[in-house]
Amino acid sequence: EMTSNAILAWQQKQSVLWHYIAPGKPQQNGFVESFNGRFRDECLNEHLFRNLAHARSVIEDWRVDYNAVRPHTSLNGMTPEAFAQHTNKAYNNPQTLTQN
């Protein structure tokens, strides 16, 4: 994807490190590429936004569904929200931190 000069100027002003993906190598950032494709297909391509407020509302609804409602096969059928809660419980349980 093209990077705008405004983003590059902001990144430089904020001292944010910028790492490029090699041209023709989207697998270098596979998780984001997968998410971007899903977001484009399931949300952006499905709606005509009337204005910025409408876009924000539709995108927020999609985000909530994606993170809290929809099960993900990569998380054994759990939602990201449920997986995070499960992981936090496991890390907070002293029995899971002992070595076998």
N, CA, C and O atoms as a Tinker XYZ file with bonds, in Angstrom:
   400  protein
     1  N      0.831000   -1.164000    0.000000    73     2
     2  CA     0.000000    0.000000    0.000000    64     1     3
     3  C      0.883000    1.238000    0.000000    63     2     4     5
     4  O      2.011000    1.219000    0.493000    81     3
     5  N      0.352000    2.299000   -0.557000    73     3     6
     6  CA     1.101000    3.554000   -0.631000    64     5     7
     7  C      1.110000    4.229000    0.741000    63     6     8     9
     8  O      0.117000    4.204000    1.467000    81     7
     9  N      2.234000    4.822000    1.076000    73     7    10
    10  CA     2.345000    5.561000    2.327000    64     9    11
    11  C      2.381000    7.042000    1.990000    63    10    12    13
    12  O      3.206000    7.488000    1.193000    81    11
    13  N      1.488000    7.794000    2.596000    73    11    14
    14  CA     1.407000    9.216000    2.257000    64    13    15
    15  C      2.540000    9.998000    2.908000    63    14    16    17
    16  O      3.113000    9.586000    3.916000    81    15
    17  N      2.836000   11.118000    2.311000    73    15    18
    18  CA     3.863000   11.997000    2.859000    64    17    19
    19  C      3.458000   12.522000    4.230000    63    18    20    21
    20  O      4.319000   12.754000    5.078000    81    19
    21  N      2.161000   12.712000    4.460000    73    19    22
    22  CA     1.699000   13.197000    5.763000    64    21    23
    23  C      2.019000   12.178000    6.853000    63    22    24    25
    24  O      2.457000   12.552000    7.941000    81    23
    25  N      1.804000   10.902000    6.572000    73    23    26
    26  CA     2.115000    9.854000    7.557000    64    25    27
    27  C      3.612000    9.806000    7.804000    63    26    28    29
    28  O      4.051000    9.695000    8.949000    81    27
    29  N      4.392000    9.887000    6.746000    73    27    30
    30  CA     5.842000    9.852000    6.922000    64    29    31
    31  C      6.334000   11.056000    7.712000    63    30    32    33
    32  O      7.244000   10.919000    8.530000    81    31
    33  N      5.752000   12.238000    7.485000    73    31    34
    34  CA     6.131000   13.434000    8.242000    64    33    35
    35  C      5.754000   13.269000    9.711000    63    34    36    37
    36  O      6.536000   13.613000   10.597000    81    35
    37  N      4.556000   12.741000    9.970000    73    35    38
    38  CA     4.113000   12.514000   11.353000    64    37    39
    39  C      5.044000   11.528000   12.047000    63    38    40    41
    40  O      5.468000   11.754000   13.181000    81    39
    41  N      5.356000   10.440000   11.364000    73    39    42
    42  CA     6.220000    9.405000   11.933000    64    41    43
    43  C      7.576000    9.979000   12.300000    63    42    44    45
    44  O      8.131000    9.656000   13.350000    81    43
    45  N      8.102000   10.819000   11.446000    73    43    46
    46  CA     9.413000   11.406000   11.719000    64    45    47
    47  C      9.329000   12.381000   12.894000    63    46    48    49
    48  O     10.204000   12.385000   13.760000    81    47
    49  N      8.294000   13.196000   12.926000    73    47    50
    50  CA     8.116000   14.179000   14.003000    64    49    51
    51  C      7.925000   13.490000   15.357000    63    50    52    53
    52  O      8.399000   13.987000   16.378000    81    51
    53  N      7.230000   12.344000   15.366000    73    51    54
    54  CA     6.949000   11.617000   16.599000    64    53    55
    55  C      8.054000   10.624000   16.971000    63    54    56    57
    56  O      7.956000    9.950000   17.996000    81    55
    57  N      9.097000   10.529000   16.152000    73    55    58
    58  CA    10.202000    9.584000   16.362000    64    57    59
    59  C      9.717000    8.140000   16.407000    63    58    60    61
    60  O     10.178000    7.339000   17.220000    81    59
    61  N      8.787000    7.826000   15.526000    73    59    62
    62  CA     8.270000    6.467000   15.413000    64    61    63
    63  C      9.111000    5.725000   14.383000    63    62    64    65
    64  O      9.308000    6.203000   13.265000    81    63
    65  N      9.605000    4.547000   14.773000    73    63    66
    66  CA    10.375000    3.750000   13.813000    64    65    67
    67  C      9.436000    3.230000   12.732000    63    66    68    69
    68  O      8.331000    2.779000   13.034000    81    67
    69  N      9.859000    3.288000   11.504000    73    67    70
    70  CA     9.025000    2.892000   10.368000    64    69    71
    71  C      9.715000    1.742000    9.652000    63    70    72    73
    72  O     10.854000    1.869000    9.203000    81    71
    73  N      9.013000    0.613000    9.551000    73    71    74
    74  CA     9.572000   -0.555000    8.897000    64    73    75
    75  C      8.715000   -0.893000    7.689000    63    74    76    77
    76  O      7.501000   -1.058000    7.801000    81    75
    77  N      9.347000   -0.994000    6.556000    73    75    78
    78  CA     8.631000   -1.306000    5.325000    64    77    79
    79  C      8.611000   -2.808000    5.088000    63    78    80    81
    80  O      9.542000   -3.528000    5.449000    81    79
    81  N      7.537000   -3.255000    4.478000    73    79    82
    82  CA     7.459000   -4.629000    4.011000    64    81    83
    83  C      8.059000   -4.632000    2.611000    63    82    84    85
    84  O      7.747000   -3.765000    1.795000    81    83
    85  N      8.904000   -5.589000    2.337000    73    83    86
    86  CA     9.540000   -5.664000    1.027000    64    85    87
    87  C      8.473000   -5.788000   -0.067000    63    86    88    89
    88  O      7.502000   -6.525000    0.102000    81    87
    89  N      8.642000   -5.087000   -1.168000    73    87    90
    90  CA     7.667000   -5.186000   -2.261000    64    89    91
    91  C      7.466000   -6.636000   -2.698000    63    90    92    93
    92  O      8.428000   -7.378000   -2.895000    81    91
    93  N      6.203000   -7.023000   -2.844000    73    91    94
    94  CA     5.883000   -8.373000   -3.280000    64    93    95
    95  C      6.001000   -9.414000   -2.182000    63    94    96    97
    96  O      5.964000  -10.611000   -2.466000    81    95
    97  N      6.143000   -8.982000   -0.926000    73    95    98
    98  CA     6.322000   -9.919000    0.192000    64    97    99
    99  C      5.283000   -9.669000    1.290000    63    98   100   101
   100  O      5.663000   -9.413000    2.433000    81    99
   101  N      3.983000   -9.735000    0.978000    73    99   102
   102  CA     2.979000   -9.477000    2.014000    64   101   103
   103  C      3.023000  -10.492000    3.146000    63   102   104   105
   104  O      2.515000  -10.218000    4.233000    81   103
   105  N      3.624000  -11.666000    2.914000    73   103   106
   106  CA     3.705000  -12.674000    3.972000    64   105   107
   107  C      4.585000  -12.213000    5.130000    63   106   108   109
   108  O      4.549000  -12.811000    6.206000    81   107
   109  N      5.372000  -11.160000    4.926000    73   107   110
   110  CA     6.189000  -10.632000    6.014000    64   109   111
   111  C      5.305000  -10.020000    7.109000    63   110   112   113
   112  O      5.759000   -9.815000    8.235000    81   111
   113  N      4.076000   -9.737000    6.782000    73   111   114
   114  CA     3.143000   -9.172000    7.745000    64   113   115
   115  C      1.791000   -9.858000    7.551000    63   114   116   117
   116  O      0.771000   -9.194000    7.366000    81   115
   117  N      1.792000  -11.169000    7.594000    73   115   118
   118  CA     0.629000  -11.966000    7.242000    64   117   119
   119  C     -0.612000  -11.715000    8.078000    63   118   120   121
   120  O     -1.723000  -11.715000    7.549000    81   119
   121  N     -0.439000  -11.500000    9.381000    73   119   122
   122  CA    -1.610000  -11.275000   10.237000    64   121   123
   123  C     -2.344000  -10.006000    9.834000    63   122   124   125
   124  O     -3.570000   -9.995000    9.727000    81   123
   125  N     -1.587000   -8.937000    9.610000    73   123   126
   126  CA    -2.210000   -7.674000    9.233000    64   125   127
   127  C     -2.809000   -7.775000    7.833000    63   126   128   129
   128  O     -3.899000   -7.257000    7.591000    81   127
   129  N     -2.117000   -8.430000    6.916000    73   127   130
   130  CA    -2.650000   -8.584000    5.567000    64   129   131
   131  C     -3.953000   -9.370000    5.596000    63   130   132   133
   132  O     -4.892000   -9.031000    4.875000    81   131
   133  N     -4.026000  -10.400000    6.406000    73   131   134
   134  CA    -5.241000  -11.190000    6.533000    64   133   135
   135  C     -6.370000  -10.343000    7.113000    63   134   136   137
   136  O     -7.490000  -10.364000    6.604000    81   135
   137  N     -6.076000   -9.606000    8.168000    73   135   138
   138  CA    -7.079000   -8.743000    8.780000    64   137   139
   139  C     -7.545000   -7.673000    7.804000    63   138   140   141
   140  O     -8.746000   -7.443000    7.663000    81   139
   141  N     -6.603000   -7.017000    7.127000    73   139   142
   142  CA    -6.978000   -5.956000    6.190000    64   141   143
   143  C     -7.894000   -6.486000    5.093000    63   142   144   145
   144  O     -8.858000   -5.817000    4.721000    81   143
   145  N     -7.611000   -7.671000    4.574000    73   143   146
   146  CA    -8.454000   -8.261000    3.541000    64   145   147
   147  C     -9.845000   -8.562000    4.055000    63   146   148   149
   148  O    -10.836000   -8.305000    3.371000    81   147
   149  N     -9.922000   -9.103000    5.252000    73   147   150
   150  CA   -11.222000   -9.415000    5.864000    64   149   151
   151  C    -12.005000   -8.133000    6.120000    63   150   152   153
   152  O    -13.200000   -8.066000    5.830000    81   151
   153  N    -11.336000   -7.113000    6.665000    73   151   154
   154  CA   -11.985000   -5.835000    6.951000    64   153   155
   155  C    -12.508000   -5.194000    5.667000    63   154   156   157
   156  O    -13.624000   -4.675000    5.631000    81   155
   157  N    -11.702000   -5.234000    4.629000    73   155   158
   158  CA   -12.114000   -4.667000    3.335000    64   157   159
   159  C    -13.309000   -5.429000    2.778000    63   158   160   161
   160  O    -14.296000   -4.818000    2.366000    81   159
   161  N    -13.228000   -6.763000    2.762000    73   159   162
   162  CA   -14.297000   -7.586000    2.178000    64   161   163
   163  C    -15.597000   -7.516000    2.969000    63   162   164   165
   164  O    -16.677000   -7.406000    2.389000    81   163
   165  N    -15.490000   -7.581000    4.297000    73   163   166
   166  CA   -16.684000   -7.711000    5.128000    64   165   167
   167  C    -17.281000   -6.390000    5.578000    63   166   168   169
   168  O    -18.449000   -6.339000    5.964000    81   167
   169  N    -16.504000   -5.330000    5.536000    73   167   170
   170  CA   -17.017000   -4.056000    6.044000    64   169   171
   171  C    -16.963000   -2.961000    4.980000    63   170   172   173
   172  O    -18.000000   -2.441000    4.570000    81   171
   173  N    -15.780000   -2.617000    4.544000    73   171   174
   174  CA   -15.648000   -1.477000    3.636000    64   173   175
   175  C    -16.341000   -1.689000    2.300000    63   174   176   177
   176  O    -16.974000   -0.769000    1.781000    81   175
   177  N    -16.233000   -2.887000    1.734000    73   175   178
   178  CA   -16.861000   -3.147000    0.429000    64   177   179
   179  C    -18.374000   -3.327000    0.522000    63   178   180   181
   180  O    -19.061000   -3.323000   -0.500000    81   179
   181  N    -18.897000   -3.484000    1.733000    73   179   182
   182  CA   -20.323000   -3.750000    1.920000    64   181   183
   183  C    -21.144000   -2.495000    2.208000    63   182   184   185
   184  O    -22.373000   -2.556000    2.237000    81   183
   185  N    -20.489000   -1.372000    2.419000    73   183   186
   186  CA   -21.211000   -0.169000    2.816000    64   185   187
   187  C    -20.824000    1.034000    1.970000    63   186   188   189
   188  O    -19.683000    1.172000    1.529000    81   187
   189  N    -21.802000    1.892000    1.760000    73   187   190
   190  CA   -21.552000    3.222000    1.213000    64   189   191
   191  C    -21.747000    4.186000    2.365000    63   190   192   193
   192  O    -22.848000    4.311000    2.901000    81   191
   193  N    -20.693000    4.856000    2.740000    73   191   194
   194  CA   -20.747000    5.732000    3.899000    64   193   195
   195  C    -21.277000    7.103000    3.501000    63   194   196   197
   196  O    -20.813000    7.703000    2.532000    81   195
   197  N    -22.257000    7.590000    4.262000    73   195   198
   198  CA   -22.866000    8.889000    3.993000    64   197   199
   199  C    -21.973000   10.032000    4.444000    63   198   200   201
   200  O    -21.937000   11.092000    3.819000    81   199
   201  N    -21.255000    9.805000    5.534000    73   199   202
   202  CA   -20.374000   10.828000    6.096000    64   201   203
   203  C    -19.424000   10.150000    7.068000    63   202   204   205
   204  O    -19.471000    8.934000    7.255000    81   203
   205  N    -18.573000   10.940000    7.677000    73   203   206
   206  CA   -17.572000   10.379000    8.581000    64   205   207
   207  C    -18.218000    9.744000    9.808000    63   206   208   209
   208  O    -17.777000    8.688000   10.261000    81   207
   209  N    -19.243000   10.368000   10.340000    73   207   210
   210  CA   -19.920000    9.803000   11.520000    64   209   211
   211  C    -20.524000    8.441000   11.195000    63   210   212   213
   212  O    -20.445000    7.520000   12.008000    81   211
   213  N    -21.125000    8.305000   10.018000    73   211   214
   214  CA   -21.702000    7.026000    9.603000    64   213   215
   215  C    -20.600000    5.977000    9.448000    63   214   216   217
   216  O    -20.766000    4.837000    9.882000    81   215
   217  N    -19.490000    6.351000    8.840000    73   215   218
   218  CA   -18.362000    5.425000    8.671000    64   217   219
   219  C    -17.857000    4.955000   10.029000    63   218   220   221
   220  O    -17.603000    3.766000   10.222000    81   219
   221  N    -17.714000    5.876000   10.960000    73   219   222
   222  CA   -17.225000    5.510000   12.290000    64   221   223
   223  C    -18.183000    4.552000   12.986000    63   222   224   225
   224  O    -17.749000    3.608000   13.646000    81   223
   225  N    -19.467000    4.788000   12.843000    73   223   226
   226  CA   -20.472000    3.935000   13.471000    64   225   227
   227  C    -20.453000    2.518000   12.894000    63   226   228   229
   228  O    -20.458000    1.537000   13.638000    81   227
   229  N    -20.432000    2.422000   11.574000    73   227   230
   230  CA   -20.417000    1.112000   10.913000    64   229   231
   231  C    -19.139000    0.352000   11.251000    63   230   232   233
   232  O    -19.181000   -0.843000   11.545000    81   231
   233  N    -18.019000    1.038000   11.209000    73   231   234
   234  CA   -16.735000    0.393000   11.493000    64   233   235
   235  C    -16.666000   -0.053000   12.955000    63   234   236   237
   236  O    -16.144000   -1.129000   13.244000    81   235
   237  N    -17.182000    0.755000   13.872000    73   235   238
   238  CA   -17.194000    0.369000   15.288000    64   237   239
   239  C    -18.067000   -0.862000   15.503000    63   238   240   241
   240  O    -17.691000   -1.760000   16.257000    81   239
   241  N    -19.225000   -0.914000   14.852000    73   239   242
   242  CA   -20.082000   -2.100000   14.958000    64   241   243
   243  C    -19.358000   -3.339000   14.447000    63   242   244   245
   244  O    -19.442000   -4.404000   15.059000    81   243
   245  N    -18.649000   -3.206000   13.333000    73   243   246
   246  CA   -17.902000   -4.339000   12.777000    64   245   247
   247  C    -16.792000   -4.756000   13.739000    63   246   248   249
   248  O    -16.575000   -5.948000   13.954000    81   247
   249  N    -16.088000   -3.779000   14.321000    73   247   250
   250  CA   -14.990000   -4.074000   15.244000    64   249   251
   251  C    -15.497000   -4.837000   16.468000    63   250   252   253
   252  O    -14.882000   -5.811000   16.901000    81   251
   253  N    -16.621000   -4.386000   17.017000    73   251   254
   254  CA   -17.183000   -5.057000   18.191000    64   253   255
   255  C    -17.563000   -6.498000   17.832000    63   254   256   257
   256  O    -17.272000   -7.424000   18.588000    81   255
   257  N    -18.204000   -6.680000   16.690000    73   255   258
   258  CA   -18.571000   -8.026000   16.255000    64   257   259
   259  C    -17.330000   -8.891000   16.080000    63   258   260   261
   260  O    -17.308000  -10.038000   16.524000    81   259
   261  N    -16.309000   -8.359000   15.444000    73   259   262
   262  CA   -15.078000   -9.105000   15.169000    64   261   263
   263  C    -14.377000   -9.514000   16.460000    63   262   264   265
   264  O    -13.870000  -10.631000   16.557000    81   263
   265  N    -14.342000   -8.623000   17.454000    73   263   266
   266  CA   -13.591000   -8.882000   18.680000    64   265   267
   267  C    -14.384000   -9.568000   19.779000    63   266   268   269
   268  O    -13.803000  -10.283000   20.596000    81   267
   269  N    -15.700000   -9.367000   19.821000    73   267   270
   270  CA   -16.464000   -9.838000   20.975000    64   269   271
   271  C    -17.507000  -10.895000   20.649000    63   270   272   273
   272  O    -17.919000  -11.638000   21.539000    81   271
   273  N    -17.941000  -10.982000   19.409000    73   271   274
   274  CA   -19.042000  -11.881000   19.063000    64   273   275
   275  C    -18.582000  -13.057000   18.210000    63   274   276   277
   276  O    -18.942000  -14.204000   18.476000    81   275
   277  N    -17.798000  -12.772000   17.201000    73   275   278
   278  CA   -17.421000  -13.783000   16.210000    64   277   279
   279  C    -16.320000  -14.712000   16.717000    63   278   280   281
   280  O    -15.254000  -14.247000   17.121000    81   279
   281  N    -16.572000  -16.023000   16.699000    73   279   282
   282  CA   -15.501000  -16.955000   17.073000    64   281   283
   283  C    -14.426000  -17.016000   15.982000    63   282   284   285
   284  O    -14.727000  -16.877000   14.796000    81   283
   285  N    -13.202000  -17.221000   16.386000    73   283   286
   286  CA   -12.075000  -17.300000   15.450000    64   285   287
   287  C    -11.504000  -18.715000   15.486000    63   286   288   289
   288  O    -11.220000  -19.245000   16.561000    81   287
   289  N    -11.341000  -19.313000   14.339000    73   287   290
   290  CA   -10.792000  -20.672000   14.288000    64   289   291
   291  C     -9.369000  -20.719000   14.837000    63   290   292   293
   292  O     -8.968000  -21.727000   15.420000    81   291
   293  N     -8.608000  -19.653000   14.662000    73   291   294
   294  CA    -7.234000  -19.638000   15.167000    64   293   295
   295  C     -7.182000  -19.601000   16.691000    63   294   296   297
   296  O     -6.125000  -19.832000   17.279000    81   295
   297  N     -8.317000  -19.311000   17.337000    73   295   298
   298  CA    -8.394000  -19.268000   18.796000    64   297   299
   299  C     -9.251000  -20.410000   19.330000    63   298   300   301
   300  O     -9.873000  -20.291000   20.386000    81   299
   301  N     -9.278000  -21.512000   18.595000    73   299   302
   302  CA   -10.061000  -22.698000   18.961000    64   301   303
   303  C    -11.539000  -22.376000   19.158000    63   302   304   305
   304  O    -12.178000  -22.887000   20.078000    81   303
   305  N    -12.070000  -21.532000   18.294000    73   303   306
   306  CA   -13.494000  -21.216000   18.326000    64   305   307
   307  C    -13.891000  -20.185000   19.362000    63   306   308   309
   308  O    -15.081000  -19.960000   19.585000    81   307
   309  N    -12.915000  -19.554000   20.002000    73   307   310
   310  CA   -13.219000  -18.516000   20.985000    64   309   311
   311  C    -13.193000  -17.149000   20.309000    63   310   312   313
   312  O    -12.561000  -16.974000   19.267000    81   311
   313  N    -13.882000  -16.188000   20.909000    73   311   314
   314  CA   -13.756000  -14.811000   20.438000    64   313   315
   315  C    -12.445000  -14.253000   20.977000    63   314   316   317
   316  O    -11.942000  -14.755000   21.982000    81   315
   317  N    -11.877000  -13.233000   20.342000    73   315   318
   318  CA   -10.658000  -12.641000   20.898000    64   317   319
   319  C    -10.846000  -12.161000   22.340000    63   318   320   321
   320  O     -9.940000  -12.287000   23.164000    81   319
   321  N    -12.018000  -11.613000   22.635000    73   319   322
   322  CA   -12.295000  -11.142000   23.988000    64   321   323
   323  C    -12.284000  -12.300000   24.991000    63   322   324   325
   324  O    -11.682000  -12.191000   26.059000    81   323
   325  N    -12.941000  -13.397000   24.650000    73   323   326
   326  CA   -12.978000  -14.566000   25.530000    64   325   327
   327  C    -11.582000  -15.177000   25.669000    63   326   328   329
   328  O    -11.194000  -15.604000   26.757000    81   327
   329  N    -10.833000  -15.217000   24.572000    73   327   330
   330  CA    -9.480000  -15.754000   24.615000    64   329   331
   331  C     -8.598000  -14.922000   25.542000    63   330   332   333
   332  O     -7.814000  -15.475000   26.314000    81   331
   333  N     -8.721000  -13.595000   25.471000    73   331   334
   334  CA    -7.930000  -12.720000   26.343000    64   333   335
   335  C     -8.284000  -12.961000   27.808000    63   334   336   337
   336  O     -7.395000  -13.007000   28.658000    81   335
   337  N     -9.568000  -13.114000   28.109000    73   335   338
   338  CA    -9.981000  -13.385000   29.490000    64   337   339
   339  C     -9.443000  -14.731000   29.954000    63   338   340   341
   340  O     -8.956000  -14.855000   31.077000    81   339
   341  N     -9.530000  -15.735000   29.093000    73   339   342
   342  CA    -9.027000  -17.074000   29.414000    64   341   343
   343  C     -7.517000  -17.022000   29.677000    63   342   344   345
   344  O     -7.026000  -17.630000   30.628000    81   343
   345  N     -6.801000  -16.304000   28.843000    73   343   346
   346  CA    -5.347000  -16.184000   28.981000    64   345   347
   347  C     -4.992000  -15.458000   30.269000    63   346   348   349
   348  O     -4.075000  -15.866000   30.982000    81   347
   349  N     -5.717000  -14.382000   30.571000    73   347   350
   350  CA    -5.450000  -13.654000   31.818000    64   349   351
   351  C     -5.673000  -14.539000   33.032000    63   350   352   353
   352  O     -4.893000  -14.497000   33.984000    81   351
   353  N     -6.735000  -15.343000   33.006000    73   351   354
   354  CA    -6.996000  -16.258000   34.121000    64   353   355
   355  C     -5.857000  -17.260000   34.273000    63   354   356   357
   356  O     -5.424000  -17.554000   35.387000    81   355
   357  N     -5.378000  -17.779000   33.150000    73   355   358
   358  CA    -4.285000  -18.758000   33.193000    64   357   359
   359  C     -3.015000  -18.141000   33.752000    63   358   360   361
   360  O     -2.325000  -18.770000   34.554000    81   359
   361  N     -2.695000  -16.920000   33.342000    73   359   362
   362  CA    -1.483000  -16.263000   33.833000    64   361   363
   363  C     -1.603000  -15.850000   35.293000    63   362   364   365
   364  O     -0.599000  -15.775000   36.001000    81   363
   365  N     -2.804000  -15.587000   35.742000    73   363   366
   366  CA    -3.009000  -15.179000   37.133000    64   365   367
   367  C     -3.149000  -16.363000   38.089000    63   366   368   369
   368  O     -3.183000  -16.182000   39.306000    81   367
   369  N     -3.229000  -17.565000   37.541000    73   367   370
   370  CA    -3.349000  -18.771000   38.366000    64   369   371
   371  C     -1.942000  -19.268000   38.692000    63   370   372   373
   372  O     -1.208000  -19.666000   37.787000    81   371
   373  N     -1.555000  -19.251000   39.964000    73   371   374
   374  CA    -0.185000  -19.669000   40.326000    64   373   375
   375  C      0.154000  -21.089000   39.877000    63   374   376   377
   376  O      1.320000  -21.383000   39.612000    81   375
   377  N     -0.839000  -21.973000   39.785000    73   375   378
   378  CA    -0.565000  -23.343000   39.384000    64   377   379
   379  C     -0.059000  -23.420000   37.939000    63   378   380   381
   380  O      0.707000  -24.322000   37.601000    81   379
   381  N     -0.478000  -22.489000   37.095000    73   379   382
   382  CA    -0.031000  -22.521000   35.703000    64   381   383
   383  C      1.380000  -21.973000   35.545000    63   382   384   385
   384  O      2.001000  -22.153000   34.498000    81   383
   385  N      1.889000  -21.307000   36.576000    73   383   386
   386  CA     3.217000  -20.706000   36.485000    64   385   387
   387  C      4.307000  -21.596000   37.058000    63   386   388   389
   388  O      5.489000  -21.283000   36.920000    81   387
   389  N      3.936000  -22.696000   37.695000    73   387   390
   390  CA     4.954000  -23.589000   38.248000    64   389   391
   391  C      5.533000  -24.466000   37.166000    63   390   392   393
   392  O      4.841000  -24.850000   36.224000    81   391
   393  N      6.787000  -24.776000   37.303000    73   391   394
   394  CA     7.444000  -25.644000   36.327000    64   393   395
   395  C      7.162000  -27.090000   36.666000    63   394   396   397
   396  O      7.088000  -27.458000   37.838000    81   395
   397  N      7.002000  -27.920000   35.632000    73   395   398
   398  CA     6.751000  -29.349000   35.847000    64   397   399
   399  C      8.039000  -30.116000   35.860000    63   398   400
   400  O      8.030000  -31.336000   36.028000    81   399
